[in-house]
Structure formats: C-alpha cells, structure tokens
C-alpha cells in the first residue's frame, strides 16, 4: 500500500519558516529546465527547492535559449550544471526530427555521471516529463549504483505511440524497478497507475508555491455587458478541445473578452484559431502575473474533453496552473469532463463552478448564473484560498524530506 503526502497539522518542532530543510545525503536533482525559462515547470522546481539547503542539492538541467549562457546557479544558491541542450531545430515540425535526440542519451548520461563524481552526489532525483533525461538518469544510476528517485508529472508509457511506445515499454518498467520511490503529481494519478501496475507503489508529491497566501479581498462588481475571462497556461492536447469550445462562446457572445496568459507562441495560437476580436495574448512575468489575473472577472480552467492524450491522462492530470488560480482572488470556472480527478478535487473543496459537459451554451448559462450571484463568487474565492494551503512549499517539502531521509539507502553514513 503506497503512502500519500498529507498536510501536517503544524511544522515539525525543529523547523521554522525561513530555515532550510536538510537532507542526509547530497542529492542530484535532474530537471527539464530551471528559471528564468518562463514555463510552469521551471517555477514548480524553483518552489520545490525553495525549502531545501543548497549544500545538499546540485541541479542538473537542460539548457534552454532563455537561460543565460553563463548561468551557474539558480535562486537560493543552488549550483546548476547543464547536462544537455533543448532541441530547438527546426522552429516548426520538430516531431519529424525528434528521434535524433536519442543519439545523445549516452552522452547525457556520461555528463550526469561526471556531475555526480565532481560534486560528491549520493542519490539521484529525476523529474519526468522528459523521457530522454529519464533514460539518461537511469543509465547514470546503473553506472554509479546510486539510489534513484523519480517524480512523474505525467503518465509516460500510456501516452506514447509507435516507436516511442516501444522505448517506453522497455524503459518504464526498468525505471520503476530501479527507483527507491516513485513520486507522482496527484492522488488521482496515484490511483490510476496503481490500477495499471498492481504491486508498484506510487506516492503523491503535489506541486507547490512558496509565496504567502494572500488575504481575501472583496470582489469588484462585474460590469454590465462585459465579462472578462482569463486563461493561464500552455495550450496543448490536455486542454485544446475545451478551449475550442470556449472560443466558440467568445465568437457567439460579444460580452466576452478573453485574456490569454501563455508562453504558447503567437503563430501556434493563430494556427488553432485563438486570435481575433476581444482576444488578447500576453506572456506576463512571474511578478506581474497575480495582478494580470485580478484584471479578470473570472478565470477559466479548461481540461479535456477529448484530444490526442490517452484516457488515463485526462482522468488523472492536475494542471500546474490550478495553484495560481486558487491564489488569484477571482472565481474559477472549470470546464472539464465528469470523470476527471480535477473535477473531483474541485468539488471536494467547492472552490470552482464546474461545467462537466462539452456544451458552450451550458457554460454560458453557468457563467451568467455566477455573474448574478456575488455571494457565490466570494464563497468560491474564500474556499480556493483555503484549499491552496495544502500546496504550500513548506508543507510539501517537509514531508518529502522526511520520506527521503527515512529511506534505507538514504541515511547518514557512520563516518
């Protein structure tokens, strides 16, 4: 039976806010990217590391064009070593040459092993969704015989087809067997994978935020004849269908103004039809984002309903952008299928209006009802701020450290 990381009633007596948590062995923390790359994954990693002591962690990452060429550390003083480069050629159609990256796996694994030896690392913690980094981390763990911990932000084998599925069929069971512990990004993902892989333990490790929870503030009234709707996040197969249905609502109802806060490229948004009258696209900085979200009357949290991902992904995914939505001080409207873990979680905490049918007329009716009910708007915001507490970095990382330090192969040596 796998364990779940649950929120403790209070911090352990030996810690206090601001004190860094200590690991008993030095950890190589492998990630697809680090700040200042402006994607959600980079800031998930930043928040997770925010509670750890930089003496205990070395970061290995992929180098992106957004990274300064001379970057050797990240916020908090964590040393950064780039073990590979992001594939940026060609600007479009990379799926046709993606297979070329596999030629560099052993080179990346050798670089990881070199970082381990040069920095005295004693365990490896690899973050997925980058399968090439995952394969390289597995090889480095085999070569060095260090304990391996893996953190799956998405399902892997279930979301691959063709020759990439053959690789996943080979790699995933070996990674599961080699891992001292397999972390996943939600309890929904834990339950879904445990059905597929009985006997394999999975432990939820939720995404985090490091900032204080803002106080509740009274919501401004909605303007007559105007509904400002914000969307935050990448546009991809996890939400494309729901967003297309909302786009139809924007086209049909002139009251709607859609603000898209995304690092998705302008040409891609044009390709999928998310441009036009009353649609604005910006990529605000991390510092400016809270204010931008508050410029809206509500935030749309789209998920599914169909697309290029497998059913288990739609059932178990918990979008990273949910956390800034909860902290935004604006009511959330979730447009998401009824079988999803996301819907179940939002309903449990009563922190969003949920529209679980792919019907933009129903979506409009629910939004109109919310517009006419300021008390419900305030209740949703109150509940969202309360629900956000379980994602505070101190809560999550305290329990992660306790689990890592309790592992048989992750204890202090007698020397």
Steps between C-alpha positions, in 0.01 A plus 500: 500500500654831394508804722353842433668826592236670713511842657632493859314690768812704574866518409741265679648653815851513355400729213364850467408714198817606320719218627621270224422130530800267495544175312728232640672443169583733210238473225538551125168656398445445125243725333395590143563869566559769763409871530517744334341278231140629508306174520301355788736204547795726578314673781367172638864398543591840647225471762588141587865591557414818692484308830820294457855587598723566194781308673295183448385546138668527163274575202547337161293651221443541129632827359232713333552815289341698787779394737790748525807345333703548818233374744660287773235521772133571562312698763584376848864429416450156344784411261377420148677273251358474148518139382332546160347763273138553403431396142389819321547402135300536287275770651197307370453130434738375768294181529652388171858514628437428870653153463845658446512595870523134595849491348621715793366294791830339598679834468246658735532206741879543504460870581261412784750248634775762480290749701439227759870425538614863501246607761492193723129433439362195678153464345314600182154660486371518141196702392297372204337609238826490300550137398852555370608646834323210672688243289830680561435514875423127503829422321697727735340329802598161359858610436549669837277262701341795680140489625254643248178690580259596224222759486243456222308820424309312227440141399768365267445164333126558465562818298736362240430343162707340222873463555489726806259252661758223439759708686252568782420128523871441556581796722206550735505158674875527548467850649223383732709204614814712543328781694515500877173693483277616213331834564202619296335840482156421645298246693295453184810400306598269785166318488502478121850352482443258788214346299731453203804383699384303805780446746686816398486775764442861400515800736327831417728804506288799415619816329577787734521875544736689730322835534269592790129438447345840427214621721145497367397829343150602398433434133420790270159488330484375143427767242170475316545365150862395558648171624880487528628142502863408566680182398849414626721222366630321196259412221542130431314172459397501865273803452473572126152353455353688796663822382357459150154474655558814704629675187163429341331672794723808463411519130128464573468743792641853468507545880805274531858626510757221512844568650750224425810492722721243334846434366344316207625672185284749312526298179371191681207689651419631153523148361245366753271802458552674833541848354252765399267762636486521881790256541827623648819292539786598733781324686522680834797459731469298817489826696226657283282189475290541819396851396416384149277223634317749720418708190235238417152429631564124500763248402429212263661167590460283188580130487419234239240411380671303226826519311826328422573376852392166641199467734713452813671834439170686482375308803802564725664827397504792744603813306792694645312825439234396753714637784528861373127479423429412864712794619365750248210643702265443206230233459592194294282333238624150413405367157598137541365144449305333782734202545811712569688516828515878451121526523484274804762708681334832415161367612644367826631846586211689336744746350377519139180500299522175301360456151551132417331479159660611170228755434588867466133599546502329840829673579345837418198428720722410796709812457186715480374341822833570670495861378162546669619355832775706669467293818588184308797676341632594846440149634701346216792735561493437877501124442776522240734687734432242771560206262831651388656443843571135423732607217723726709860408436587461868224244550587295194879512522507423874333169431714432193816548709364271771432230241839533332689501830309192617594293195737209581747614234467867591640514853807663643816299489685416824811670380 
